[in-house]
C-alpha cells in the first residue's frame, strides 16, 4: 500500500497537534503550580454560622508575623466583611463559607477562586506584596441579583493597617486590654 506524501504530512501534523494538546493539559494541571481546593477547610453548620467562633464575626485576624486569616461569609447577594482589608507584604489565608446557596469567591487578579458550598469551608492562601485594590466576585449563579454580588479586598501599606480597619471589634480590644498587633495572635 502506497501512502502519498501529503497524507503523511497531514498525519504527522495531526499527531503533533494531539501531542501538543495533551502537553498543554499536563502542564496546566501539574507544571503551572495550580492547586485544587480540597476539603482541608473543614465543615460548618450553615444554619448555625452565628454560633461559630470564627464565622459569627467574619473578618481578618493576625496569626503570625505577616500572616493573617480572613473569615468570609457569602450570602445572597453580598460578602461579609466587605471590604476585606489586609496589609501589603503579607500572606492571607481565606476561609470562605456560604450561609444559603452555592456561591463563588474569586479575588480578581490572584489565585483565589473557589466554589463556596453551604456547610463547607473553602481555604485559599494568597500573598499580597503591594498595595492595591482587588475585586471580589461571585462566579457561580446564585439568584436573580447574582450580577450585583461583588466585594473588594483592599491591600494597605503596613503602617496604615490596623485590625480595627479590618473589621475587628474595638470593644473587644478595650475589654481585654490587649494590643492585637503587638501580641501577634489577632484573637480577641
C-alpha positions as CSV (number, residue, x, y, z in Angstrom):
1,X,0.0,0.0,0.0
2,X,1.3,3.4,-1.0
3,X,0.7,6.4,1.2
4,X,1.0,9.7,-0.6
5,X,3.5,12.3,0.8
6,X,0.7,14.8,1.5
7,X,-1.2,12.2,3.5
8,X,1.9,11.5,5.6
9,X,2.3,15.3,6.2
10,X,-1.3,15.6,7.4
11,X,-0.9,12.5,9.6
12,X,2.2,13.9,11.2
13,X,0.6,17.4,11.7
14,X,-2.5,15.7,13.3
15,X,-0.3,13.7,15.7
16,X,1.8,16.8,16.6
17,X,-1.5,18.6,17.4
18,X,-2.7,15.8,19.6
19,X,0.7,15.6,21.5
20,X,0.6,19.4,21.8
21,X,-2.9,19.5,23.3
22,X,-2.0,16.7,25.8
23,X,1.2,18.5,26.7
24,X,-0.7,21.8,27.5
25,X,-3.2,19.9,29.6
26,X,-0.5,18.2,31.6
27,X,1.4,21.4,32.0
28,X,-1.7,23.3,33.2
29,X,-2.6,20.6,35.7
30,X,0.9,20.0,37.1
31,X,3.5,22.4,35.9
32,X,1.8,25.8,36.4
33,X,1.5,25.4,40.2
34,X,-2.3,25.3,40.1
35,X,-3.6,23.7,43.3
36,X,-7.1,22.4,43.6
37,X,-9.1,23.5,46.6
38,X,-9.7,20.5,48.8
39,X,-11.8,19.7,51.9
40,X,-9.0,20.7,54.3
41,X,-11.0,23.8,55.3
42,X,-13.5,21.7,57.1
43,X,-17.2,21.8,57.5
44,X,-19.6,24.0,59.4
45,X,-23.3,24.1,60.1
46,X,-24.6,26.6,57.5
47,X,-27.7,27.5,59.5
48,X,-25.6,28.0,62.7
49,X,-22.9,30.3,61.5
50,X,-24.0,32.9,64.1
51,X,-22.8,30.4,66.8
52,X,-19.5,29.5,65.0
53,X,-16.4,31.0,66.8
54,X,-14.9,32.4,63.5
55,X,-17.8,33.0,61.2
56,X,-20.1,34.7,63.7
57,X,-18.0,37.8,63.3
58,X,-16.2,37.4,60.0
59,X,-13.1,39.5,59.5
60,X,-9.3,39.5,59.4
61,X,-7.2,38.1,62.2
62,X,-3.4,38.1,62.7
63,X,-2.0,34.7,63.2
64,X,1.7,35.3,62.9
65,X,4.3,37.8,61.6
66,X,2.9,39.0,58.2
67,X,0.3,36.1,58.3
68,X,-3.4,36.7,58.5
69,X,-6.6,34.7,58.3
70,X,-9.7,36.2,56.7
71,X,-13.0,34.6,57.5
72,X,-15.7,35.4,54.9
73,X,-19.4,34.5,54.7
74,X,-21.1,34.6,51.3
75,X,-24.9,35.0,51.2
76,X,-27.4,36.3,48.7
77,X,-26.2,38.8,47.5
78,X,-23.2,40.0,49.5
79,X,-19.9,39.0,51.1
80,X,-19.2,39.7,54.7
81,X,-17.0,41.5,55.6
82,X,-16.9,44.0,52.7
83,X,-14.3,45.4,52.1
84,X,-11.7,43.0,53.3
85,X,-8.6,45.0,54.3
86,X,-5.2,43.4,54.7
87,X,-1.6,44.8,54.8
88,X,0.9,44.7,52.0
89,X,3.8,42.2,52.2
90,X,1.5,39.6,53.9
91,X,0.1,36.2,53.4
92,X,-3.6,35.9,53.8
93,X,-5.5,32.6,54.1
94,X,-9.1,33.0,53.2
95,X,-11.7,30.7,54.9
96,X,-15.0,31.1,53.0
97,X,-18.4,29.5,53.5
98,X,-21.9,30.1,52.4
99,X,-25.0,30.8,54.5
100,X,-27.6,29.9,52.0
101,X,-26.8,28.7,48.4
102,X,-23.8,27.8,46.3
103,X,-21.7,30.9,45.6
104,X,-18.3,31.6,44.0
105,X,-15.4,33.5,45.6
106,X,-12.9,34.9,43.2
107,X,-10.3,37.6,44.1
108,X,-9.7,39.0,40.7
109,X,-6.0,39.0,39.7
110,X,-5.0,36.4,42.3
111,X,-5.0,32.6,42.6
112,X,-8.1,32.8,44.9
113,X,-11.0,31.2,43.1
114,X,-13.4,28.7,44.7
115,X,-16.9,27.4,44.7
116,X,-18.5,28.1,48.1
117,X,-20.9,25.5,49.2
118,X,-23.1,25.8,52.3
119,X,-21.7,23.7,55.1
120,X,-18.2,23.5,53.5
121,X,-15.3,25.8,54.2
122,X,-13.1,26.7,51.2
123,X,-9.5,27.5,52.1
124,X,-7.2,29.6,49.8
125,X,-3.9,31.3,50.5
126,X,-2.8,34.5,48.7
127,X,0.3,36.6,49.0
128,X,-0.3,40.3,48.8
129,X,3.1,42.1,48.1
130,X,2.0,45.6,47.0
131,X,-0.8,48.0,47.9
132,X,-3.7,47.6,45.5
133,X,-7.5,47.0,45.3
134,X,-8.9,43.7,44.1
135,X,-12.4,43.0,43.1
136,X,-14.2,40.0,44.7
137,X,-16.8,38.4,42.5
138,X,-19.3,35.6,42.9
139,X,-18.7,33.5,39.8
140,X,-21.4,30.9,40.5
141,X,-25.0,31.8,39.6
142,X,-26.8,32.3,43.0
143,X,-30.1,34.0,42.2
144,X,-31.7,37.0,40.5
145,X,-29.3,39.6,41.9
146,X,-26.2,37.5,41.2
147,X,-24.8,40.2,38.9
148,X,-24.7,42.6,41.9
149,X,-22.8,40.3,44.2
150,X,-19.4,41.8,44.5
151,X,-16.9,42.9,47.1
152,X,-13.4,44.2,47.5
153,X,-10.0,43.4,49.0
154,X,-8.0,46.5,49.9
155,X,-4.3,46.0,50.4
156,X,-3.0,48.8,52.6
157,X,0.5,50.0,53.5
158,X,1.5,48.1,56.7
159,X,1.8,51.4,58.5
160,X,-1.7,52.4,57.6
161,X,-3.2,49.0,58.5
162,X,-4.8,48.2,61.9
163,X,-7.0,45.3,62.8
164,X,-9.7,47.9,63.6
165,X,-9.8,48.8,59.9
166,X,-10.3,45.2,59.0
167,X,-13.5,44.8,61.0
168,X,-12.2,43.7,64.4
169,X,-14.3,44.9,67.3
170,X,-12.8,47.9,69.1
171,X,-14.9,46.9,72.2
172,X,-13.2,43.5,72.3
173,X,-9.8,45.2,72.4
174,X,-11.0,47.6,75.1
175,X,-12.4,44.8,77.3
176,X,-9.4,42.5,77.3
177,X,-6.8,45.3,77.3
178,X,-4.5,43.7,74.7
179,X,-3.0,45.2,71.6
180,X,-3.7,42.7,68.9
181,X,-0.9,43.9,66.6
182,X,1.7,43.6,69.4
183,X,0.8,40.1,70.6
184,X,0.6,38.7,67.1
185,X,-2.4,36.4,67.8
186,X,-5.1,38.5,66.3
187,X,-7.6,36.9,68.6
188,X,-9.9,38.9,70.9
